[in-house]
Amino acid sequence: MIRVQRSAMKREALVHFDERRQANRTLSREAEERGRLGLPPAKGAPQVDQSLLAFERFMQSPNDVSALKYRHDYLTKVLSKRHK
């Protein structure tokens, strides 16, 4: 039973992480578009998480050692914070 609960917690954390990742990507695209149009950042807009953007870049890179290490380390950090 404990194992099932831990798996459910991990899944919940991964789902939350993926939702955060997608929202951050949307924020980044909106900020980039505003920049292209010469507009200032929207007032009160949340900050784009640059480390999460780096994670995105490494997700699209070949599976070399540095990309795998960054993704592993970042996910480990995020998931350990979520369940403390």
Summary of the structure (lengths in Angstrom):
residues: 84
radius of gyration: 15.9
end to end distance: 20.0
largest distance: 55.5
contacts: 180
relative contact order: 0.13
helix: 75%
strand: 0%
